[in-house]
Amino acid sequence: MEGEAVVVNGPLPDDVLRTVFSTSAAEQYEEIMFSLYGTRIRMRLLPGSRAGSRAGAGTALYHERRLAGELCMDLHAMPTSVSFDVPPLPSLLVSDITTGRVRVDHAHGSGRFSAGDVWVLAQPGLPYLSQAHGVAGRVTVLSPALLRDVAGLDDDHRAPLRLLRSYAPAAPARAALWRATSDHAWHLLDKGAAVSTVLMRDAAVRLLAAVALDAFPSTYTCHDPLRPGPGHAGDATVRRAVDFIHAHADRPLTLSETAAAVRTSSGQLLAAFRRRLGTTPAGYVRRVRLARVHTDLRAADPGTGATVAGIATRWGFRCTDRFETGYRVAFGRSPSRTLYD
């Protein structure tokens, strides 16, 4: 619907909000950006731009947001040439484009990007200017709290976590990994509830944060969360964390939440799990959920319609070769054999 934002319920999971709009008017685009990002983004068409160019449903500017919990992704198409004046945003934005070119200017430098590039478009609290020419692509929104949690930083580390070198694209191999990960996350927001569950989407957004931390230099690279620091997490702390994970494995779990539940820091809990269990808290959560899959497969009756894929999805796993390999390593048989024996 031209010039308006439309909330589309469609065949998406009930807890996925999809917002779609298309417009040829910069003023309307600004209003929609304000509703999505919570700040006034100034936009103007550059000289020579042709309003009404084909984009999305046939208008100049197309934007689609899919949102579920912390997983937030925007698809956009701007076949015209536009400029943006963006004040500080609360979140980090990672951009990847399939067509067009972009220039970004901010306090730390300038960057030029083209089709196939992946880069940090916005840092929390930092304004920027940009020009986009014939661009189509996707923007992923990541919260600072999520990045800190995935990095294993807690309240003892008060310095902001920032991704550095916003003026440079990710290396080709890391850009390819980002695109594959974001494609997976986007499709999870497009599938029915039988395929896309809360646990799977939580895992996807945390994987996006991890890939971003790996793809771009950051203040995180100067911090080793496994390095022993003040205090010490002993056996009793690990046992409490294990109990907490078992009790809450059916919902999204973060490192910081688990650490807070057992009254230690994220870094100390990581180090303790490494020393005593040879894994991380996230790795242990995966073990527990894999065991729950095994239990449910043994109790299920395929005659009632139970499937390996359905049970795996319930516990946050896609029914892939990686899942089957992990299951075989843990239980010495295939999941389908467990179901049908």
C-alpha positions in Angstrom: 0.0 0.0 0.0 1.8 3.2 -1.2 2.7 5.8 1.4 1.6 3.7 4.4 3.0 1.2 6.8 1.1 -2.0 6.7 1.3 -4.7 9.4 0.9 -8.0 7.7 -0.1 -11.1 9.7 0.0 -13.6 6.8 1.4 -17.1 7.1 4.1 -16.1 9.7 4.4 -17.5 13.2 2.0 -15.8 15.6 4.8 -14.1 17.5 6.5 -12.7 14.4 5.6 -9.1 13.6 6.0 -8.2 9.9 5.8 -4.5 8.9 5.8 -3.6 5.2 5.6 -0.2 3.5 6.4 1.4 0.2 6.4 5.1 -0.6 7.7 7.7 -3.0 7.7 10.5 -0.4 10.7 11.2 1.7 8.5 12.7 4.5 6.5 9.5 4.8 9.7 7.4 4.8 11.1 9.5 7.7 7.9 8.9 9.7 8.1 5.2 9.2 11.8 5.1 10.1 10.9 7.0 13.3 8.3 4.4 14.2 10.8 1.6 13.6 14.0 3.0 15.1 12.7 5.5 17.6 14.7 8.5 16.3 14.3 11.1 13.6 16.3 10.0 10.5 16.5 12.8 7.9 16.2 11.6 4.3 16.2 13.4 1.0 16.2 12.4 -2.7 19.5 13.4 -4.4 19.4 15.5 -7.6 18.5 13.4 -10.6 16.6 10.8 -8.6 13.3 9.6 -10.1 10.5 9.1 -7.6 8.3 6.3 -8.6 11.1 4.0 -9.7 10.4 0.3 -9.4 11.1 -1.1 -5.9 9.2 -3.8 -4.0 5.6 -3.3 -5.1 6.5 -0.8 -7.8 7.2 2.4 -5.9 10.5 4.1 -5.2 11.2 3.0 -1.6 10.4 -0.4 -0.1 11.0 -1.5 3.4 10.1 -4.7 5.3 10.8 -5.5 8.9 10.5 -8.9 10.6 10.7 -8.9 14.3 10.4 -11.7 16.9 11.9 -11.1 20.4 15.5 -10.0 19.9 15.7 -11.2 16.3 15.1 -8.0 14.2 15.9 -7.7 10.5 15.0 -5.2 7.8 14.8 -5.8 4.0 15.0 -2.6 1.9 15.1 -1.6 -1.8 15.9 2.0 -2.9 16.5 2.0 -6.6 16.7 5.8 -6.5 19.6 7.9 -5.0 19.0 9.1 -1.5 20.9 10.6 1.4 20.4 10.0 5.2 21.3 12.0 8.2 21.1 9.6 11.1 21.3 10.7 14.7 22.6 8.3 17.4 20.7 5.0 17.5 20.4 2.6 20.5 21.4 -0.5 18.6 24.2 -1.8 16.3 23.2 -2.2 12.6 25.0 -4.6 10.3 24.3 -4.1 6.6 24.7 -6.3 3.6 23.7 -5.3 0.1 23.0 -7.2 -3.1 22.9 -4.3 -5.5 24.0 -0.7 -5.6 26.6 1.3 -3.7 26.7 3.2 -0.4 29.0 5.9 1.1 29.0 6.3 4.9 30.7 9.2 6.8 31.0 9.3 10.6 33.4 10.7 13.2 35.9 7.9 12.8 36.2 7.9 9.1 34.4 7.2 5.8 33.6 4.0 3.9 32.5 3.1 0.4 30.6 -0.2 -0.1 29.1 -2.0 -3.0 27.2 -5.2 -3.8 28.4 -8.2 -1.8 29.9 -6.1 1.0 29.0 -6.6 4.7 29.8 -3.8 7.2 28.8 -2.1 10.4 26.4 0.6 9.3 25.7 2.1 12.8 27.2 1.9 16.2 25.1 2.6 19.4 25.3 6.2 20.3 27.2 7.4 17.2 25.6 9.5 14.4 26.4 9.1 10.7 25.7 10.4 7.2 25.2 8.2 4.2 24.3 8.2 0.5 22.8 5.2 -1.2 22.5 4.7 -4.9 20.3 2.0 -6.3 20.6 -0.1 -3.2 18.8 -3.3 -2.2 19.8 -5.4 0.8 19.3 -6.2 4.4 20.0 -4.6 7.8 20.2 -6.7 11.0 19.6 -5.0 14.3 21.7 -6.2 17.3 21.3 -4.8 20.8 24.4 -3.9 22.8 23.2 -6.1 25.7 23.1 -9.1 23.4 26.6 -8.5 22.1 27.9 -8.1 25.6 26.3 -11.4 26.7 27.5 -13.3 23.7 31.0 -11.9 24.3 30.9 -13.0 27.9 31.1 -9.5 29.3 29.3 -8.7 32.6 28.8 -5.7 34.8 32.4 -5.8 35.9 33.4 -4.7 32.4 31.8 -1.2 32.2 33.5 0.0 29.0 31.2 -0.1 26.0 31.6 -3.0 23.6 32.1 -1.5 20.1 32.9 -3.1 16.7 35.8 -1.2 15.2 36.6 -0.1 11.7 33.1 0.7 10.6 34.6 2.3 7.5 35.8 -1.1 6.2 33.8 -4.1 4.9 34.3 -7.6 6.4 36.8 -9.9 4.8 35.2 -12.0 2.0 35.1 -15.3 3.9 33.6 -13.6 6.9 31.1 -11.7 4.8 30.0 -15.0 3.2 29.5 -16.5 6.7 27.5 -13.5 7.7 25.2 -13.7 4.6 24.7 -17.5 5.2 23.8 -16.9 8.8 21.5 -13.9 8.1 19.8 -15.9 5.3 19.0 -18.6 7.8 17.7 -16.1 10.4 15.6 -14.3 7.8 14.0 -17.6 6.7 13.2 -18.5 10.3 11.1 -15.4 10.4 9.2 -16.6 7.3 8.3 -20.1 8.3 5.4 -21.6 10.1 5.5 -22.4 13.8 6.3 -26.1 13.1 9.7 -25.0 11.6 10.5 -21.7 13.5 10.4 -21.9 17.2 11.4 -19.4 19.9 14.5 -21.5 20.8 15.6 -21.7 17.2 15.2 -17.9 16.7 17.0 -17.2 19.9 19.9 -19.4 18.7 19.9 -17.6 15.4 20.2 -14.1 16.8 22.9 -15.2 19.2 24.8 -16.8 16.3 24.4 -13.5 14.3 26.0 -11.7 17.3 28.8 -14.2 17.4 29.5 -13.9 13.7 29.5 -10.1 14.0 32.0 -10.3 16.8 34.2 -12.6 14.7 33.8 -10.6 11.4 34.8 -7.2 12.8 37.6 -6.1 15.1 36.1 -4.9 18.4 36.9 -3.9 21.9 36.0 -7.5 22.8 39.1 -8.8 21.1 41.1 -7.1 23.9 39.3 -9.1 26.6 39.6 -12.8 27.2 36.5 -14.0 29.0 38.3 -17.2 30.0 41.1 -15.4 31.7 40.9 -15.9 35.5 40.1 -12.6 37.3 39.0 -11.5 40.8 36.9 -14.2 42.5 36.6 -17.8 41.7 33.7 -20.1 40.5 34.1 -23.5 42.1 32.4 -26.9 41.9 29.4 -25.8 43.8 28.8 -22.9 41.4 29.1 -25.2 38.4 26.6 -27.6 40.0 24.1 -24.8 40.6 24.5 -23.6 37.0 24.0 -27.2 35.7 20.8 -27.5 37.8 19.6 -24.1 36.5 20.2 -25.1 32.9 18.3 -28.4 33.3 15.4 -26.6 34.9 15.2 -24.0 32.1 16.4 -25.8 29.0 12.9 -25.4 27.3 13.3 -21.6 26.9 16.1 -19.2 25.6 19.0 -19.0 28.1 21.7 -16.4 28.1 25.2 -16.6 29.6 24.6 -13.6 31.8 21.2 -14.9 33.0 22.8 -18.2 34.0 25.7 -16.5 35.7 23.4 -14.1 37.6 21.3 -17.1 38.8 24.3 -18.7 40.5 25.8 -15.3 41.6 29.0 -15.2 39.6 30.3 -13.3 36.6 29.9 -14.5 33.0 33.7 -14.7 32.7 34.1 -16.8 35.8 31.3 -19.2 34.8 32.8 -19.7 31.4 36.2 -20.4 32.9 34.7 -22.8 35.5 32.8 -24.8 32.8 35.9 -25.1 30.7 37.9 -26.4 33.6 35.4 -28.8 35.1 33.2 -29.9 32.2 35.4 -29.2 29.2 32.7 -27.1 27.5 30.9 -23.8 27.8 27.5 -23.1 29.3 26.1 -22.8 25.8 27.7 -26.1 24.9 26.2 -27.7 28.0 22.7 -26.3 27.1 23.1 -28.0 23.7 23.9 -31.3 25.4 20.9 -31.0 27.7 18.5 -30.2 24.8 20.0 -33.1 22.7 19.3 -35.4 25.7 15.7 -34.1 25.8 15.3 -34.9 22.1 16.5 -38.4 22.8 14.0 -38.9 25.6 11.1 -37.6 23.5 12.1 -39.8 20.6 12.1 -42.9 22.8 8.7 -42.0 24.2 7.1 -41.0 20.8 4.9 -43.1 18.6 5.5 -42.5 14.9 2.0 -44.0 14.3 0.6 -40.8 15.8 2.5 -38.6 13.4 5.6 -37.9 15.6 8.6 -37.2 13.5 12.3 -36.6 14.1 12.1 -33.1 12.6 9.2 -32.1 14.8 10.8 -33.3 18.0 14.2 -31.8 17.1 12.5 -28.4 16.2 10.7 -28.4 19.6 14.1 -28.3 21.3 15.7 -25.7 19.0 17.4 -28.0 16.5 17.1 -28.0 12.7 17.0 -31.5 11.3 20.3 -31.3 9.5 23.4 -33.4 9.0 25.0 -31.5 11.9 22.2 -32.4 14.2 22.2 -36.1 13.1 26.0 -36.3 13.6 25.8 -34.8 17.0 23.0 -37.2 18.0 25.0 -40.2 16.7 28.1 -39.1 18.7 26.0 -38.7 21.8 23.8 -41.8 21.6 25.5 -44.2 19.1 22.6 -44.4 16.7 20.5 -42.3 14.3 17.6 -40.3 15.7 15.2 -42.1 13.2 16.3 -45.5 14.6 15.5 -44.3 18.1 12.1 -43.2 17.0 11.2 -46.4 15.2 12.8 -49.0 17.5 
